[in-house]
């Protein structure tokens, strides 16, 4: 994790792989699987997850082996998790 200004922390799963419990915490903090799912990933497409996201536990198990199922960046701000480029979420931080 990298510390950013405004008391933000980036979760860099390319450097340190995530376990299922951490993925489930990210999902919960972001508001659900749909908020963090990379719908362009081949696994997401083949399983139809863009239309119907899986339960958090199933998604977490898949992310452990295919981390790019998570959108990037992942930033923790207080108790909130912001995933991807979400201008409205970033605007609420300042």
C-alpha positions as CSV (number, residue, x, y, z in Angstrom):
1,X,0.0,0.0,0.0
2,X,1.1,3.5,-0.8
3,X,0.2,6.5,1.4
4,X,-1.2,9.4,-0.6
5,X,-2.1,13.0,0.3
6,X,-5.4,13.7,2.1
7,X,-5.0,10.6,4.2
8,X,-5.6,8.3,1.2
9,X,-4.0,4.8,0.9
10,X,-3.6,3.1,-2.5
11,X,-3.9,-0.7,-2.6
12,X,-1.4,-1.9,-5.1
13,X,-2.3,-5.6,-5.7
14,X,0.3,-5.9,-8.5
15,X,3.0,-5.7,-5.9
16,X,1.3,-7.6,-3.1
17,X,-1.4,-10.1,-4.0
18,X,-4.7,-9.8,-2.2
19,X,-6.3,-12.6,-0.1
20,X,-10.0,-13.3,-0.3
21,X,-10.8,-11.6,3.0
22,X,-9.2,-8.4,1.7
23,X,-11.1,-8.5,-1.6
24,X,-14.3,-9.0,0.3
25,X,-13.5,-6.0,2.5
26,X,-12.8,-3.9,-0.7
27,X,-16.1,-5.0,-2.2
28,X,-18.0,-4.1,1.0
29,X,-16.3,-0.7,1.3
30,X,-17.0,0.1,-2.4
31,X,-20.7,-0.8,-2.2
32,X,-20.7,-4.2,-3.9
33,X,-19.1,-6.3,-6.6
34,X,-20.5,-4.2,-9.5
35,X,-18.5,-1.2,-8.1
36,X,-15.2,-3.0,-8.4
37,X,-15.6,-5.5,-11.2
38,X,-13.5,-5.0,-14.4
39,X,-16.2,-6.0,-16.9
40,X,-13.7,-6.0,-19.8
41,X,-11.8,-8.9,-18.3
42,X,-12.3,-12.2,-20.2
43,X,-13.4,-14.2,-17.1
44,X,-16.1,-11.6,-16.3
45,X,-17.3,-11.7,-19.9
46,X,-17.4,-15.5,-20.2
47,X,-19.3,-15.8,-16.8
48,X,-21.8,-13.1,-17.6
49,X,-20.7,-11.0,-14.6
50,X,-21.2,-7.7,-16.4
51,X,-25.0,-8.4,-16.4
52,X,-25.2,-10.2,-13.1
53,X,-22.3,-9.8,-10.7
54,X,-21.4,-12.8,-8.6
55,X,-21.7,-12.9,-4.8
56,X,-18.8,-11.3,-3.0
57,X,-17.3,-14.6,-1.8
58,X,-17.3,-16.1,-5.3
59,X,-15.8,-12.9,-6.7
60,X,-13.1,-12.8,-4.0
61,X,-12.0,-16.4,-4.8
62,X,-11.8,-15.5,-8.5
63,X,-9.7,-12.3,-7.8
64,X,-7.2,-14.3,-5.8
65,X,-6.2,-16.2,-9.0
66,X,-7.1,-13.3,-11.5
67,X,-6.4,-10.0,-9.8
68,X,-7.2,-8.0,-12.9
69,X,-10.8,-8.7,-12.3
70,X,-10.6,-5.7,-10.0
71,X,-10.7,-2.3,-11.5
72,X,-7.8,0.1,-10.7
73,X,-6.8,2.1,-8.9
74,X,-8.1,1.1,-5.5
75,X,-7.9,3.9,-2.9
76,X,-9.0,3.8,0.7
77,X,-10.1,7.1,2.1
78,X,-11.2,6.9,5.7
79,X,-13.8,4.1,5.7
80,X,-14.6,4.5,2.0
81,X,-13.1,2.6,-0.9
82,X,-12.9,4.2,-4.3
83,X,-12.2,1.9,-7.2
84,X,-11.4,3.0,-10.7
85,X,-11.7,6.5,-12.2
86,X,-14.9,7.7,-10.5
87,X,-14.9,11.5,-10.8
88,X,-17.9,11.9,-8.6
89,X,-16.3,9.8,-5.8
90,X,-13.0,11.7,-6.1
91,X,-14.9,15.1,-6.0
92,X,-16.5,14.2,-2.6
93,X,-13.0,13.8,-1.1
94,X,-12.0,17.4,-1.5
